[in-house]
């Protein structure tokens, strides 16, 4: 009994990217859309300041390691065939 693995690739599902300051950015864009204050001089000054504060304090996202399952399947495929 032999098992043949020909052109077998497995891809893991990608995790959804998390945006650190998404609520603050959404609030600022909503304020801009509602008031037209694109330079954040009057009405949107507070929301812009909260976004800048979030961006200053948010940690940088860590790099995800590339999964090695395809590498190991290729190694197994050579020994099985």
C-alpha positions in Angstrom: 0.0 0.0 0.0 1.5 3.3 -1.0 0.3 6.9 -0.5 1.0 9.4 -3.2 1.0 13.1 -2.3 1.1 15.0 -5.6 0.9 18.8 -5.6 -0.6 18.9 -2.2 -0.6 22.3 -0.5 -2.3 23.4 2.7 -2.8 27.0 3.5 -3.8 28.1 6.9 -6.6 30.6 7.3 -5.3 34.1 7.8 -6.2 35.7 11.0 -8.0 39.0 10.7 -5.7 41.9 11.1 -6.4 44.0 14.2 -6.2 47.8 13.8 -5.1 49.3 17.0 -6.8 52.8 16.7 -9.7 51.9 14.5 -12.5 53.4 16.7 -10.6 56.7 17.1 -9.9 56.8 13.3 -13.6 56.0 12.6 -14.7 58.8 14.9 -12.4 61.3 13.3 -13.5 60.4 9.8 -17.1 60.6 10.9 -16.5 64.0 12.3 -14.8 65.2 9.1 -17.7 63.8 7.0 -20.3 65.5 9.3 -18.7 68.9 9.7 -16.3 69.3 6.8 -13.6 70.4 9.2 -10.7 68.6 7.4 -7.9 70.5 9.1 -9.3 69.7 12.6 -9.3 73.3 13.7 -12.6 73.7 15.4 -15.2 70.9 15.9 -12.9 67.9 15.1 -10.0 69.0 17.2 -10.9 66.7 20.1 -11.3 63.6 18.0 -8.1 64.3 16.2 -6.3 64.6 19.5 -7.6 61.3 20.7 -6.4 59.6 17.5 -2.9 61.1 17.8 -2.7 60.0 21.5 -3.8 56.5 20.5 -1.2 56.4 17.8 1.5 57.6 20.2 0.8 54.9 22.8 -0.3 51.9 20.7 2.3 49.1 20.6 3.7 48.1 17.2 2.1 44.8 16.0 4.4 41.8 16.2 5.3 39.9 13.1 3.6 36.6 12.6 5.8 33.6 11.9 5.2 32.0 8.5 3.6 28.5 8.9 5.9 25.7 7.9 3.3 23.1 7.1 3.9 23.2 3.3 7.7 22.6 4.0 7.0 19.6 6.1 4.4 18.2 3.6 7.0 18.5 0.9 9.5 16.6 3.0 7.0 13.9 3.7 6.0 13.7 0.1 9.5 12.8 -0.9 9.7 9.9 1.5 6.2 8.5 0.8 6.5 8.3 -3.0 
